[in-house]
Amino acid sequence: MRIEHLAIWVADLEAMKDFYETHFNAKAGERYENPTKNFTSYFLDFDRGARLELMHKPEIPFLVNQENERLGLVHFAISVGSKRKVNTFTEKLRSNGFSIVGEPRTTGDGYYESVVLDPEGNRIEITE
């Protein structure tokens, strides 16, 4: 078995798609629209592994203060291939104004990672 995809409700579908395409080389599929349900989405493909589905429905409430831990899906990790690339990605995102909530480090379980918030506050671990 494998995880096929994860999904995130987003407030700004196009901005979130652009973020993942620009910073993580994701490739967006065709925009899906269901006018009956007032629903739109994109599936994003990465080089390999699970896809990410970005979903938008105007009536879904936006959670504020995502920097705090909470129950539910906490983060997802994107492997960039090396410690050097973790550092490079982290600095690139910082210089583009994104919040780094975990500086690059080796964790107790052996991962080298940093943690960044996407434009809507979702946690992304950038791992080697």
C-alpha positions as CSV (number, residue, x, y, z in Angstrom):
1,M,0.0,0.0,0.0
2,R,1.0,3.6,-0.4
3,I,-0.5,7.0,0.2
4,E,-1.9,8.2,-3.2
5,H,-2.6,11.8,-2.2
6,L,-3.3,14.2,0.6
7,A,-5.8,17.0,0.4
8,I,-5.8,20.5,1.8
9,W,-8.7,23.0,1.9
10,V,-7.4,26.4,0.8
11,A,-8.7,29.9,0.7
12,D,-6.8,31.0,-2.4
13,L,-6.6,28.1,-4.8
14,E,-4.5,29.9,-7.5
15,A,-2.0,31.4,-5.0
16,M,-1.5,28.0,-3.3
17,K,-1.0,26.2,-6.7
18,D,1.5,28.9,-7.7
19,F,3.4,28.4,-4.4
20,Y,3.9,24.7,-4.8
21,E,4.7,25.0,-8.5
22,T,7.2,27.8,-8.0
23,H,9.0,26.5,-4.9
24,F,8.6,22.7,-5.1
25,N,8.5,22.1,-8.8
26,A,5.0,20.6,-8.6
27,K,3.1,20.1,-11.8
28,A,-0.6,21.0,-11.6
29,G,-3.2,19.0,-13.5
30,E,-6.2,20.6,-15.0
31,R,-8.4,22.8,-12.7
32,Y,-11.5,20.8,-11.7
33,E,-14.7,22.7,-11.2
34,N,-18.0,21.5,-9.9
35,P,-20.4,24.4,-10.0
36,T,-23.2,22.4,-8.4
37,K,-21.1,22.0,-5.2
38,N,-19.3,25.4,-5.6
39,F,-16.0,23.3,-5.5
40,T,-12.7,23.7,-7.4
41,S,-9.5,21.8,-7.1
42,Y,-6.1,20.9,-8.5
43,F,-4.0,17.8,-8.2
44,L,-0.3,18.5,-7.9
45,D,2.2,15.9,-9.0
46,F,5.8,15.9,-7.7
47,D,8.7,13.9,-9.2
48,R,7.5,10.8,-7.3
49,G,5.4,9.8,-4.4
50,A,2.0,11.0,-3.3
51,R,0.1,13.8,-5.0
52,L,-1.3,16.9,-3.2
53,E,-4.9,17.9,-3.8
54,L,-5.6,21.6,-3.2
55,M,-9.4,22.1,-2.8
56,H,-11.5,25.3,-2.5
57,K,-15.0,25.8,-1.4
58,P,-15.9,29.3,-0.3
59,E,-17.9,28.2,2.7
60,I,-15.1,26.3,4.3
61,P,-13.8,28.4,7.3
62,F,-10.2,29.5,7.4
63,L,-8.4,28.5,10.6
64,V,-6.4,31.4,12.1
65,N,-3.1,31.0,14.0
66,Q,-1.9,27.9,12.2
67,E,1.6,28.3,13.8
68,N,0.3,26.5,16.9
69,E,0.1,22.8,17.1
70,R,-3.4,21.2,16.9
71,L,-5.1,17.9,16.5
72,G,-5.5,16.5,13.0
73,L,-3.1,16.5,10.1
74,V,0.1,18.3,11.4
75,H,2.4,18.5,8.5
76,F,3.6,16.7,5.4
77,A,7.2,16.4,4.3
78,I,8.9,17.0,1.0
79,S,12.3,15.4,0.4
80,V,14.7,17.6,-1.6
81,G,17.6,15.2,-1.7
82,S,20.4,16.5,0.6
83,K,21.2,18.6,3.7
84,R,22.6,21.3,1.4
85,K,19.3,21.4,-0.5
86,V,17.3,21.6,2.8
87,N,19.4,24.7,3.7
88,T,19.1,26.2,0.2
89,F,15.3,25.7,0.1
90,T,14.9,27.1,3.6
91,E,16.9,30.2,2.8
92,K,15.1,30.7,-0.5
93,L,11.7,30.5,1.2
94,R,12.8,32.8,4.0
95,S,14.1,35.4,1.5
96,N,10.7,35.2,-0.3
97,G,8.9,36.1,2.9
98,F,7.6,32.7,4.1
99,S,7.7,31.9,7.8
100,I,10.3,29.4,8.9
101,V,9.0,27.8,12.1
102,G,11.7,25.2,12.4
103,E,15.3,26.0,11.5
104,P,17.4,23.3,9.7
105,R,18.5,20.7,12.2
106,T,18.9,17.0,12.8
107,T,16.0,15.7,14.8
108,G,16.2,13.1,17.5
109,D,14.9,10.4,15.1
110,G,17.6,11.2,12.6
111,Y,15.9,13.5,10.0
112,Y,17.6,16.6,8.8
113,E,14.8,19.0,8.2
114,S,13.4,22.5,8.5
115,V,9.8,23.5,8.8
116,V,8.1,26.2,6.7
117,L,4.6,27.5,6.5
118,D,3.0,27.7,3.1
119,P,0.9,30.9,2.3
120,E,-2.0,29.6,4.3
121,G,-0.1,28.3,7.3
122,N,0.2,24.6,6.5
123,R,3.4,23.1,7.9
124,I,5.8,21.6,5.4
125,E,8.9,19.7,6.6
126,I,11.7,20.1,4.1
127,T,13.8,16.9,4.5
128,E,16.9,15.6,2.8
